[in-house]
Amino acid sequence: MKQHEREYFISRLRSGVIIIRERGLKLKVYTPTLEEECEANQVYADAYDEAFKDEVMGEEEMLEWMQEKGLWTEEHEKKVEGLNKDIERLKIEIFNARNNEVLREHIRKYIRAGETQLREAASGKHVYDPHTREGLAAVEKLQWLIQHCTFLDDQLYDFDEISLDSVITSYQSNFLDEAQVRELAREEPWKSEWSVRETAGRKLFKDNGRMLSVEQKNIIIWSQMYDNIQESMETPSDDVIKDDDMLDGWFIIQKKKREKETAEQEFEGSVGSEKIKNADEVFVMANTANDAERVRSMNDLTGTMLIKERAGTIKNSDGVVQQLELKDEKRKMQRQSNRQFKDKFGG
């Protein structure tokens, strides 16, 4: 994004207005006041209740119907989960390859391809959302808000020359995506405005008695996020901070570290025996898949590789493997034998 583009978007964000130019008219769409937001939520509630009376399915019911018809299956769900995990893994890899430009850009291509596949795979789950109670109610709320927040020459617009649907389409097309908001949050001219907001007593947004827009909230959240990154004990380099993919990888690594530390602390607190704490291996029963994942996260790289090796040995057997048949146990026995030989002969 060029400097003049950032200046335009920041001025639009700070004004709290989206301008729509069509058929020679200049319409201004504002965010709602608190009272208007309250009324819009009532419109949503009324539309939801009406749809319920008309026996329109809710989102959960729609998903169940899709599953019954085979339109969304367990395989679809697993594919989405798998793609999410693949993208997460790739973002960790691109962070680890931050000093290798060729490898880094190669990984980036896979990330973009994975995101495209994820959008396509996940879209099938929500294809009927507009026809649910929630979907119909959301449309009613949006239409009400646009009707009551769109002005022409400081007068509420009557949608005579430009249809309501056309204004909604133009309005939504102006929304900034997350990548754009992140760039605006860390670059000028917003960066300086954010830095001096308290010392200079400057207001970030025009005080027009209206609520913050989603974009305004997002840029505040990301600005606070970048502040927190700078205060971290493991602050990444500026090159990483300015690269969304690498920074996401850093976020994921930090999150995994925190989860591992928390799991270890909880485990140590739940184990009263020092003998168990100091054991080479401790088996923990997990009641849910989430619990199992937390237990697995407590393993270091060696432990993780050991689990994979043992799983491979069991998979390639008839289903029954004695402990001494495991490769790591054989290595342990060999090391013990070597030590005994060394101690006996002093070699």
VOPAGU-2260 file (C-alpha; in pm, 1 decimal, decimal comma):
REM VOPAGU-2260
SITE   aa  ch    i         X         Y         Z
SITE  MET   A    0       0,0       0,0       0,0
SITE  LYS   A    1     140,5     340,3     -99,8
SITE  GLN   A    2     167,1     635,2     138,4
SITE  HIS   A    3    -119,8     829,3     -21,0
SITE  GLU   A    4    -341,5     522,5       1,7
SITE  ARG   A    5    -265,6     482,1     371,4
SITE  GLU   A    6    -337,7     851,4     426,7
SITE  TYR   A    7    -674,7     815,5     256,1
SITE  PHE   A    8    -778,1     505,8     451,3
SITE  ILE   A    9    -667,3     654,9     783,4
SITE  SER   A   10    -862,8     975,1     716,9
SITE  ARG   A   11   -1167,4     763,5     629,4
SITE  LEU   A   12   -1128,0     554,2     941,6
SITE  ARG   A   13   -1085,6     858,0    1163,9
SITE  SER   A   14   -1387,9    1033,4    1015,1
SITE  GLY   A   15   -1609,2     729,5    1074,5
SITE  VAL   A   16   -1776,1     777,5     734,8
SITE  ILE   A   17   -1785,9     566,7     420,3
SITE  ILE   A   18   -1853,7     776,9     111,1
SITE  ILE   A   19   -2038,6     620,4    -182,0
SITE  ARG   A   20   -2033,5     800,1    -518,3
SITE  GLU   A   21   -2286,6     678,3    -769,3
SITE  ARG   A   22   -2501,2     845,4   -1041,0
SITE  GLY   A   23   -2353,5    1183,4    -954,7
SITE  LEU   A   24   -2455,9    1156,1    -589,3
SITE  LYS   A   25   -2229,6    1150,8    -285,2
SITE  LEU   A   26   -2382,5     946,2      -7,1
SITE  LYS   A   27   -2231,8     928,3     340,8
SITE  VAL   A   28   -2283,4     612,6     547,1
SITE  TYR   A   29   -2218,2     662,1     919,3
SITE  THR   A   30   -2189,7     414,1    1200,8
SITE  PRO   A   31   -2501,5     404,8    1419,8
SITE  THR   A   32   -2556,1     587,8    1746,1
SITE  LEU   A   33   -2603,3     374,8    2055,4
SITE  GLU   A   34   -2979,4     422,4    2031,9
SITE  GLU   A   35   -2982,7     322,1    1664,1
SITE  GLU   A   36   -2773,4      14,1    1741,5
SITE  CYS   A   37   -3025,0     -77,7    2011,2
SITE  GLU   A   38   -3313,9     -40,6    1766,1
SITE  ALA   A   39   -3127,0    -242,0    1503,8
SITE  ASN   A   40   -3076,5    -523,9    1753,0
SITE  GLN   A   41   -3450,0    -517,8    1820,1
SITE  VAL   A   42   -3509,9    -545,5    1444,8
SITE  TYR   A   43   -3283,5    -851,6    1444,4
SITE  ALA   A   44   -3469,0   -1007,4    1738,6
SITE  ASP   A   45   -3810,2    -947,5    1578,5
SITE  ALA   A   46   -3697,2   -1090,8    1243,3
SITE  TYR   A   47   -3548,5   -1393,8    1420,1
SITE  ASP   A   48   -3872,2   -1457,7    1609,8
SITE  GLU   A   49   -4076,2   -1420,7    1291,8
SITE  ALA   A   50   -3853,9   -1668,0    1109,5
SITE  PHE   A   51   -3887,1   -1909,0    1403,2
SITE  LYS   A   52   -4267,3   -1888,8    1377,4
SITE  ASP   A   53   -4237,3   -1960,9    1005,2
SITE  GLU   A   54   -4033,8   -2273,6    1096,2
SITE  VAL   A   55   -3718,4   -2149,9     927,1
SITE  MET   A   56   -3419,7   -2356,9    1037,4
SITE  GLY   A   57   -3152,7   -2214,1    1263,7
SITE  GLU   A   58   -2782,3   -2250,0    1184,5
SITE  GLU   A   59   -2741,9   -2565,6    1394,7
SITE  GLU   A   60   -3051,6   -2723,0    1243,3
SITE  MET   A   61   -2929,9   -2632,5     894,9
SITE  LEU   A   62   -2595,0   -2798,6     962,5
SITE  GLU   A   63   -2769,7   -3113,3    1086,8
SITE  TRP   A   64   -2985,1   -3117,3     771,3
SITE  MET   A   65   -2674,3   -3079,2     553,1
SITE  GLN   A   66   -2510,6   -3368,2     735,9
SITE  GLU   A   67   -2819,1   -3585,9     685,0
SITE  LYS   A   68   -2816,7   -3505,3     312,9
SITE  GLY   A   69   -2442,7   -3565,9     283,8
SITE  LEU   A   70   -2378,3   -3203,7     191,2
SITE  TRP   A   71   -2138,4   -3162,6     483,9
SITE  THR   A   72   -1969,0   -3474,2     615,4
SITE  GLU   A   73   -1706,0   -3572,3     869,3
SITE  GLU   A   74   -1458,5   -3586,6     581,0
SITE  HIS   A   75   -1534,2   -3222,2     495,6
SITE  GLU   A   76   -1481,3   -3122,1     859,3
SITE  LYS   A   77   -1152,6   -3312,3     880,1
SITE  LYS   A   78   -1032,8   -3149,9     559,3
SITE  VAL   A   79   -1094,6   -2801,5     701,4
SITE  GLU   A   80    -920,9   -2893,6    1027,5
SITE  GLY   A   81    -629,7   -3040,7     835,0
SITE  LEU   A   82    -590,0   -2731,0     617,3
SITE  ASN   A   83    -593,8   -2507,3     925,3
SITE  LYS   A   84    -319,4   -2717,2    1084,0
SITE  ASP   A   85    -117,7   -2717,3     759,9
SITE  ILE   A   86    -134,5   -2336,8     736,0
SITE  GLU   A   87     -34,5   -2305,0    1101,5
SITE  ARG   A   88     262,0   -2536,9    1045,6
SITE  LEU   A   89     368,4   -2344,2     734,6
SITE  LYS   A   90     358,3   -2014,5     922,3
SITE  ILE   A   91     587,7   -2159,2    1186,5
SITE  GLU   A   92     816,4   -2278,3     907,7
SITE  ILE   A   93     823,1   -1938,3     735,4
SITE  PHE   A   94     918,5   -1773,9    1065,4
SITE  ASN   A   95    1197,8   -2027,1    1115,5
SITE  ALA   A   96    1312,7   -1957,9     756,5
SITE  ARG   A   97    1313,9   -1579,8     807,7
SITE  ASN   A   98    1684,9   -1555,9     720,7
SITE  ASN   A   99    1654,0   -1770,0     406,5
SITE  GLU   A  100    1478,4   -1560,4     142,7
SITE  VAL   A  101    1447,1   -1834,0    -120,1
SITE  LEU   A  102    1299,2   -2088,8     120,7
SITE  ARG   A  103    1084,0   -1822,8     284,6
SITE  GLU   A  104     915,7   -1718,1     -39,4
SITE  HIS   A  105     873,8   -2081,2    -140,8
SITE  ILE   A  106     684,4   -2147,9     182,7
SITE  ARG   A  107     475,1   -1833,9     130,1
SITE  LYS   A  108     340,0   -1973,6    -196,7
SITE  TYR   A  109     221,2   -2282,7     -10,8
SITE  ILE   A  110      54,6   -2065,2     252,7
SITE  ARG   A  111    -141,9   -1872,0     -11,2
SITE  ALA   A  112    -240,7   -2196,1    -184,4
SITE  GLY   A  113    -350,1   -2344,7     148,3
SITE  GLU   A  114    -560,2   -2038,4     229,2
SITE  THR   A  115    -733,1   -2063,1    -109,0
SITE  GLN   A  116    -809,7   -2430,3     -48,3
SITE  LEU   A  117    -934,9   -2351,6     301,0
SITE  ARG   A  118   -1174,2   -2082,1     175,4
SITE  GLU   A  119   -1313,1   -2319,0     -86,1
SITE  ALA   A  120   -1344,5   -2607,4     158,7
SITE  ALA   A  121   -1503,1   -2402,2     438,8
SITE  SER   A  122   -1747,5   -2217,3     211,5
SITE  GLY   A  123   -1953,6   -2531,2     166,1
SITE  LYS   A  124   -2038,5   -2536,7     536,1
SITE  HIS   A  125   -2196,4   -2190,9     523,4
SITE  VAL   A  126   -2355,8   -2191,3     179,4
SITE  TYR   A  127   -2706,9   -2203,2     329,3
SITE  ASP   A  128   -2643,3   -1957,6     614,3
SITE  PRO   A  129   -2838,3   -1674,2     443,3
SITE  HIS   A  130   -3147,1   -1896,8     454,6
SITE  THR   A  131   -3132,9   -1960,9     830,5
SITE  ARG   A  132   -3310,4   -1763,3    1101,9
SITE  GLU   A  133   -2980,8   -1595,5    1188,7
SITE  GLY   A  134   -2905,7   -1514,1     824,5
SITE  LEU   A  135   -3245,1   -1362,2     753,2
SITE  ALA   A  136   -3235,3   -1159,4    1076,3
SITE  ALA   A  137   -2885,7   -1028,2     997,6
SITE  VAL   A  138   -3004,9    -903,3     657,1
SITE  GLU   A  139   -3300,8    -724,6     817,2
SITE  LYS   A  140   -3069,7    -558,1    1069,4
SITE  LEU   A  141   -2819,2    -446,5     804,6
SITE  GLN   A  142   -3093,1    -304,5     583,6
SITE  TRP   A  143   -3238,8    -109,8     876,7
SITE  LEU   A  144   -2898,0      29,9     970,6
SITE  ILE   A  145   -2818,0     144,7     615,8
SITE  GLN   A  146   -3161,2     305,1     583,0
SITE  HIS   A  147   -3109,9     502,0     905,2
SITE  CYS   A  148   -2739,2     585,9     866,7
SITE  THR   A  149   -2712,5     695,3     501,5
SITE  PHE   A  150   -2724,1    1068,9     431,3
SITE  LEU   A  151   -2729,1    1296,6     127,6
SITE  ASP   A  152   -2649,2    1663,5     192,3
SITE  ASP   A  153   -2696,2    1608,6     567,7
SITE  GLN   A  154   -3045,1    1466,2     510,7
SITE  LEU   A  155   -3142,8    1103,4     559,0
SITE  TYR   A  156   -3141,9     946,8     211,5
SITE  ASP   A  157   -3467,6     809,3      68,4
SITE  PHE   A  158   -3307,1     559,0    -176,2
SITE  ASP   A  159   -3502,9     705,4    -464,4
SITE  GLU   A  160   -3229,6     709,9    -731,3
SITE  ILE   A  161   -2999,2     445,5    -584,1
SITE  SER   A  162   -3148,0     124,9    -447,1
SITE  LEU   A  163   -3088,5       2,2     -94,6
SITE  ASP   A  164   -2925,6    -317,0    -224,8
SITE  SER   A  165   -2685,0    -115,1    -440,0
SITE  VAL   A  166   -2581,2     101,8    -145,7
SITE  ILE   A  167   -2527,8    -206,8      74,4
SITE  THR   A  168   -2311,1    -367,4    -193,6
SITE  SER   A  169   -2098,0     -52,6    -232,2
SITE  TYR   A  170   -2078,3      -9,9     144,9
SITE  GLN   A  171   -1950,7    -364,6     202,5
SITE  SER   A  172   -1702,6    -340,5     -84,7
SITE  ASN   A  173   -1530,2     -56,1     101,0
SITE  PHE   A  174   -1444,8    -271,6     402,3
SITE  LEU   A  175   -1073,5    -319,2     473,0
SITE  ASP   A  176    -951,1    -675,0     515,3
SITE  GLU   A  177    -730,6    -782,7     805,3
SITE  ALA   A  178    -403,6    -752,8     610,9
SITE  GLN   A  179    -485,4    -392,2     520,8
SITE  VAL   A  180    -577,2    -302,5     878,7
SITE  ARG   A  181    -256,6    -459,6    1008,3
SITE  GLU   A  182     -48,7    -257,6     763,1
SITE  LEU   A  183    -227,9      65,3     853,7
SITE  ALA   A  184    -177,4      -3,2    1225,2
SITE  ARG   A  185     200,6     -42,3    1203,2
SITE  GLU   A  186     280,0     225,8     941,5
SITE  GLU   A  187     253,5     602,9     906,2
SITE  PRO   A  188      47,5     814,8     932,1
SITE  TRP   A  189    -144,3     613,4    1193,9
SITE  LYS   A  190     165,2     502,4    1386,5
SITE  SER   A  191     244,5     859,4    1496,7
SITE  GLU   A  192    -117,4     939,9    1579,5
SITE  TRP   A  193    -135,1     629,5    1795,0
SITE  SER   A  194     193,0     708,3    1971,4
SITE  VAL   A  195     100,9    1065,1    2073,2
SITE  ARG   A  196    -268,3    1008,8    2143,1
SITE  GLU   A  197    -228,1    1037,1    2521,1
SITE  THR   A  198      61,1    1282,3    2560,0
SITE  ALA   A  199     -82,1    1521,1    2300,7
SITE  GLY   A  200    -440,3    1468,3    2411,2
SITE  ARG   A  201    -546,6    1393,7    2053,4
SITE  LYS   A  202    -863,6    1205,1    1969,9
SITE  LEU   A  203    -812,8     919,7    1728,2
SITE  PHE   A  204   -1162,4     940,3    1578,5
SITE  LYS   A  205   -1412,3    1216,6    1513,7
SITE  ASP   A  206   -1647,5    1249,6    1808,7
SITE  ASN   A  207   -1985,3    1253,1    1636,2
SITE  GLY   A  208   -2182,1    1068,6    1903,1
SITE  ARG   A  209   -2168,7     747,4    1703,7
SITE  MET   A  210   -2032,6     402,1    1784,6
SITE  LEU   A  211   -1694,1     279,1    1669,8
SITE  SER   A  212   -1700,0      88,6    1342,5
SITE  VAL   A  213   -1562,8    -262,5    1309,9
SITE  GLU   A  214   -1261,3    -121,3    1124,0
SITE  GLN   A  215   -1194,7     135,1    1396,3
SITE  LYS   A  216   -1207,0    -135,8    1661,5
SITE  ASN   A  217    -977,1    -358,5    1456,3
SITE  ILE   A  218    -708,9     -93,6    1409,1
SITE  ILE   A  219    -710,8     -24,2    1784,0
SITE  ILE   A  220    -677,1    -395,9    1859,7
SITE  TRP   A  221    -386,4    -435,8    1618,4
SITE  SER   A  222    -216,1    -120,1    1745,7
SITE  GLN   A  223    -230,7    -258,8    2098,2
SITE  MET   A  224    -104,5    -591,1    1966,2
SITE  TYR   A  225     201,1    -428,4    1806,7
SITE  ASP   A  226     267,8    -242,3    2131,9
SITE  ASN   A  227     258,8    -573,0    2320,9
SITE  ILE   A  228     500,1    -728,5    2071,5
SITE  GLN   A  229     752,3    -450,4    2131,9
SITE  GLU   A  230     726,5    -511,7    2506,0
SITE  SER   A  231     776,4    -887,3    2474,9
SITE  MET   A  232    1085,3   -1054,8    2620,5
SITE  GLU   A  233    1135,0   -1219,9    2280,4
SITE  THR   A  234    1057,2    -929,3    2050,0
SITE  PRO   A  235    1101,3   -1033,8    1685,1
SITE  SER   A  236    1292,5    -820,7    1434,8
SITE  ASP   A  237    1125,9    -540,0    1238,9
SITE  ASP   A  238    1135,5    -755,7     926,2
SITE  VAL   A  239     924,2   -1017,6    1102,9
SITE  ILE   A  240     682,6    -760,6    1247,0
SITE  LYS   A  241     617,2    -616,7     900,9
SITE  ASP   A  242     558,4    -961,5     749,4
SITE  ASP   A  243     213,4   -1093,8     846,2
SITE  ASP   A  244     297,8   -1456,6     770,0
SITE  MET   A  245     619,9   -1458,9     971,1
SITE  LEU   A  246     460,7   -1267,0    1257,7
SITE  ASP   A  247     171,0   -1515,2    1264,4
SITE  GLY   A  248     432,2   -1788,8    1294,0
SITE  TRP   A  249     588,5   -1604,6    1588,1
SITE  PHE   A  250     243,6   -1572,3    1749,4
SITE  ILE   A  251     182,3   -1946,3    1711,4
SITE  ILE   A  252     521,8   -2035,8    1859,4
SITE  GLN   A  253     465,4   -1804,2    2158,4
SITE  LYS   A  254     117,4   -1949,2    2211,0
SITE  LYS   A  255     250,7   -2304,6    2206,5
SITE  LYS   A  256     520,7   -2209,3    2457,1
SITE  ARG   A  257     262,7   -2062,6    2694,7
SITE  GLU   A  258      36,5   -2364,6    2659,6
SITE  LYS   A  259     327,7   -2600,1    2725,6
SITE  GLU   A  260     436,6   -2405,2    3033,6
SITE  THR   A  261      79,9   -2393,2    3166,1
SITE  ALA   A  262      29,1   -2765,5    3107,3
SITE  GLU   A  263     356,6   -2848,7    3281,2
SITE  GLN   A  264     269,7   -2629,8    3580,6
SITE  GLU   A  265     -75,0   -2787,5    3609,9
SITE  PHE   A  266      75,4   -3135,9    3579,6
SITE  GLU   A  267     339,6   -3070,2    3842,3
SITE  GLY   A  268      75,0   -2929,1    4073,2
SITE  SER   A  269    -142,2   -3238,3    4032,3
SITE  VAL   A  270     140,7   -3486,8    4094,4
SITE  GLY   A  271     232,2   -3523,8    4459,3
SITE  SER   A  272     505,0   -3786,4    4426,6
SITE  GLU   A  273     860,9   -3668,5    4355,2
SITE  LYS   A  274     931,1   -4016,3    4220,9
SITE  ILE   A  275     672,1   -3964,6    3948,7
SITE  LYS   A  276     792,7   -3611,6    3873,0
SITE  ASN   A  277    1148,9   -3733,3    3819,6
SITE  ALA   A  278    1053,3   -4037,8    3612,8
SITE  ASP   A  279    1176,7   -4067,6    3252,7
SITE  GLU   A  280     824,0   -4136,5    3132,0
SITE  VAL   A  281     485,1   -4060,8    3283,2
SITE  PHE   A  282     160,5   -4185,7    3130,9
SITE  VAL   A  283    -138,1   -3954,6    3178,5
SITE  MET   A  284    -497,8   -4053,3    3105,9
SITE  ALA   A  285    -682,4   -3796,1    2894,3
SITE  ASN   A  286   -1062,3   -3777,9    2895,1
SITE  THR   A  287   -1103,9   -3563,4    2583,1
SITE  ALA   A  288    -921,3   -3488,4    2259,9
SITE  ASN   A  289    -830,9   -3142,9    2395,9
SITE  ASP   A  290    -685,5   -3298,2    2710,8
SITE  ALA   A  291    -484,3   -3541,4    2497,7
SITE  GLU   A  292    -346,0   -3252,8    2292,2
SITE  ARG   A  293    -240,2   -3069,1    2607,9
SITE  VAL   A  294     -61,1   -3379,2    2735,7
SITE  ARG   A  295     115,7   -3423,0    2401,9
SITE  SER   A  296     225,5   -3058,8    2411,4
SITE  MET   A  297     427,5   -3129,2    2727,3
SITE  ASN   A  298     665,6   -3350,5    2530,4
SITE  ASP   A  299     984,7   -3195,0    2399,7
SITE  LEU   A  300    1114,8   -3266,2    2049,3
SITE  THR   A  301    1285,2   -3588,9    2161,8
SITE  GLY   A  302     968,6   -3708,8    2331,6
SITE  THR   A  303     756,9   -3626,3    2027,8
SITE  MET   A  304     990,6   -3816,5    1794,6
SITE  LEU   A  305     989,8   -4109,1    2038,4
SITE  ILE   A  306     610,5   -4125,3    2031,8
SITE  LYS   A  307     610,0   -4124,6    1650,3
SITE  GLU   A  308     875,5   -4395,8    1639,2
SITE  ARG   A  309     684,0   -4618,1    1880,0
SITE  ALA   A  310     358,7   -4562,8    1689,3
SITE  GLY   A  311     533,8   -4667,5    1368,5
SITE  THR   A  312     670,0   -4982,8    1531,7
SITE  ILE   A  313     323,8   -5077,9    1661,0
SITE  LYS   A  314     162,5   -5002,9    1324,5
SITE  ASN   A  315     406,4   -5231,3    1142,6
SITE  SER   A  316     353,4   -5517,5    1389,8
SITE  ASP   A  317      60,9   -5752,3    1447,1
SITE  GLY   A  318     -69,0   -5511,0    1710,0
SITE  VAL   A  319     124,4   -5651,3    2005,7
SITE  VAL   A  320     474,2   -5524,4    2086,4
SITE  GLN   A  321     676,8   -5610,8    2395,7
SITE  GLN   A  322     854,1   -5320,9    2563,1
SITE  LEU   A  323    1199,7   -5464,2    2492,1
SITE  GLU   A  324    1110,2   -5481,4    2123,8
SITE  LEU   A  325    1080,2   -5103,4    2099,8
SITE  LYS   A  326    1372,4   -4937,9    1923,2
SITE  ASP   A  327    1432,7   -4681,8    2199,4
SITE  GLU   A  328    1438,9   -4961,1    2461,2
SITE  LYS   A  329    1691,6   -5149,3    2251,0
SITE  ARG   A  330    1906,5   -4835,1    2233,6
SITE  LYS   A  331    1875,6   -4790,3    2609,1
SITE  MET   A  332    1982,2   -5151,4    2669,0
SITE  GLN   A  333    2278,4   -5103,7    2433,6
SITE  ARG   A  334    2390,3   -4790,8    2619,2
SITE  GLN   A  335    2366,5   -4970,4    2952,6
SITE  SER   A  336    2569,2   -5259,5    2813,8
SITE  ASN   A  337    2835,3   -5019,3    2685,9
SITE  ARG   A  338    2859,7   -4847,4    3025,5
SITE  GLN   A  339    2890,5   -5179,6    3205,4
SITE  PHE   A  340    3166,3   -5287,2    2967,4
SITE  LYS   A  341    3347,4   -4955,4    3017,2
SITE  ASP   A  342    3317,7   -4976,8    3395,2
SITE  LYS   A  343    3443,5   -5336,4    3399,3
SITE  PHE   A  344    3740,3   -5298,9    3169,9
SITE  GLY   A  345    3810,2   -4927,9    3217,1
SITE  GLY   A  346    3808,5   -4867,6    2841,5
